[in-house]
Amino acid sequence: MLFLAFIACTILCSAQSNGVPSGLLGRVLYLKNGNTTGTGFLIDYKDKEYLLTARHVVAGLPANNAKLQVYRSADWRDINVDIILPQNKNVDIAVLDIHKKASMDWNPELTAESPTIGGQVYFIGYPFGFHSLYNNGEYLPLVKVGILSGLDNSDPEEVSYYIDGFNNPG
């Protein structure tokens, strides 16, 4: 099933090269089990929705009717799940039967003006005076690429952008 989720993500992500599709972002959940937090991915299999996470995230929970928390709409919400674990205890995967369509409950409200999570961003400049020099004598800035990996818009006057990338000092 993980292979199918990877293939689906690859197809969806390659279809939209300007970042991660918002529908895909709505299928990635922030989970909590006591003091342990982790990531869960909603997948569809045979007309049913399941939640995939790491085995260690659900450690200590019963196999049936386990209570887990998911963060939605600025609040932790309880969900009841049945846990399906691989026989091999070294495989750090858990499949959770959530008994409902969780992806229909929430979709991030993104507008055309919203930065695209997973979209490319560019560092452009002349660090310490370094530059590209073309044969016509023209100076051009150095360019590096990063990914907009997240943002914090809790204060509209001080939006924080989290960029994953390596830049030149200066």
C-alpha positions in Angstrom: 0.0 0.0 0.0 2.9 2.4 0.7 4.1 1.8 -2.8 0.7 2.8 -4.2 0.7 5.9 -2.0 4.1 6.9 -3.3 3.1 6.3 -6.9 -0.1 8.4 -6.5 1.9 11.2 -4.8 4.5 11.1 -7.6 1.8 11.4 -10.3 -0.1 14.2 -8.4 3.1 16.1 -7.7 4.5 15.8 -11.2 1.1 17.0 -12.7 1.5 20.3 -10.8 5.1 21.4 -10.9 4.4 24.6 -9.0 4.3 23.0 -5.6 2.3 20.4 -3.7 -1.4 20.3 -4.7 -3.7 21.6 -1.9 -5.7 18.4 -2.0 -2.6 16.4 -1.1 -1.8 18.7 1.8 -5.3 18.0 3.2 -4.4 14.3 3.3 -1.4 14.8 5.6 -2.4 14.8 9.2 -0.6 15.8 12.4 -1.2 13.1 15.0 -0.7 12.8 18.8 -0.7 9.8 21.1 0.0 11.0 24.6 3.3 12.9 24.4 4.2 11.3 21.1 3.5 13.2 17.9 3.9 12.1 14.3 2.6 12.4 10.7 -0.2 10.4 9.1 -1.1 10.1 5.4 -4.6 9.4 4.3 -4.8 6.9 1.4 -7.7 5.3 -0.4 -7.7 1.5 -0.9 -10.7 -0.5 -2.3 -13.2 2.4 -1.8 -12.1 2.9 1.8 -9.9 5.5 3.5 -7.0 4.5 5.8 -4.4 6.4 7.7 -0.8 5.4 7.4 1.7 6.4 10.1 4.7 5.0 11.9 4.3 2.0 14.3 6.1 3.9 17.0 3.4 6.7 16.9 0.7 4.3 18.0 2.8 2.3 20.4 1.0 1.3 23.6 -2.5 1.7 22.0 -4.9 -1.3 21.8 -5.4 -2.8 18.4 -9.2 -2.2 18.4 -11.1 1.1 19.2 -7.8 2.9 20.0 -8.1 6.7 20.7 -5.7 8.9 18.8 -5.7 12.7 18.4 -5.5 14.6 15.1 -4.9 18.4 14.8 -7.6 20.0 12.7 -9.0 23.6 12.6 -6.6 24.8 15.4 -7.7 22.0 17.8 -6.8 18.5 18.8 -9.7 16.1 18.0 -10.1 12.6 19.2 -10.6 9.8 16.6 -11.1 6.1 17.2 -9.1 3.8 15.0 -8.4 0.1 14.6 -4.7 -0.6 14.2 -3.3 -3.0 11.6 0.4 -3.8 12.1 2.7 -5.8 10.0 3.8 -9.2 11.4 7.5 -8.0 11.3 8.0 -5.8 14.4 11.0 -4.2 12.7 8.7 -2.6 10.1 7.9 0.9 11.4 4.5 1.2 9.7 1.0 1.1 11.0 -2.2 1.2 9.0 -5.2 2.7 10.8 -8.8 1.9 9.9 -10.5 5.2 10.6 -14.0 4.0 9.7 -14.9 7.3 7.9 -13.7 9.7 5.2 -11.4 12.1 7.2 -10.2 13.9 4.1 -13.7 15.3 3.5 -13.7 17.0 6.9 -11.1 19.6 6.1 -9.3 21.3 3.2 -6.9 24.1 3.6 -8.3 27.4 2.4 -5.7 28.5 -0.2 -6.2 31.3 -2.6 -4.5 32.2 -5.8 -2.5 34.7 -3.8 -1.3 32.1 -1.3 2.3 30.9 -1.5 2.5 27.4 -2.8 3.8 25.0 -0.2 6.4 22.9 -1.9 6.9 25.5 -4.6 10.4 26.7 -5.7 11.8 29.9 -4.3 15.0 31.6 -5.5 17.9 33.2 -3.6 19.2 35.8 -6.0 22.1 38.2 -5.3 25.7 39.1 -5.3 27.1 37.6 -2.1 30.4 39.2 -1.2 30.4 40.6 -4.8 30.4 37.2 -6.5 28.6 37.1 -9.8 28.3 35.4 -13.1 30.4 36.9 -15.8 29.2 36.4 -19.4 31.5 36.7 -22.4 29.9 40.1 -23.2 31.1 41.5 -19.9 27.7 41.4 -18.3 27.5 40.6 -14.6 24.5 38.5 -13.5 23.6 37.5 -9.9 24.2 34.0 -8.5 21.0 32.0 -8.2 20.2 29.2 -5.8 16.9 27.2 -5.4 15.0 26.4 -2.3 11.6 25.0 -1.5 8.9 26.8 0.5 8.4 24.1 3.1 5.9 26.0 5.3 4.6 29.3 6.6 3.2 30.7 9.8 0.5 33.3 9.1 -0.8 33.6 12.7 0.2 37.3 12.6 -0.6 38.8 9.2 1.9 41.6 9.8 4.8 39.2 10.5 4.3 36.2 8.3 7.2 33.7 8.7 8.3 31.7 5.6 10.2 28.4 6.1 12.5 27.8 3.2 14.5 24.6 2.8 17.5 25.3 0.8 21.2 26.1 0.9 22.2 29.7 0.2 25.6 31.4 -0.2 26.6 33.5 2.8 26.5 37.3 2.3 
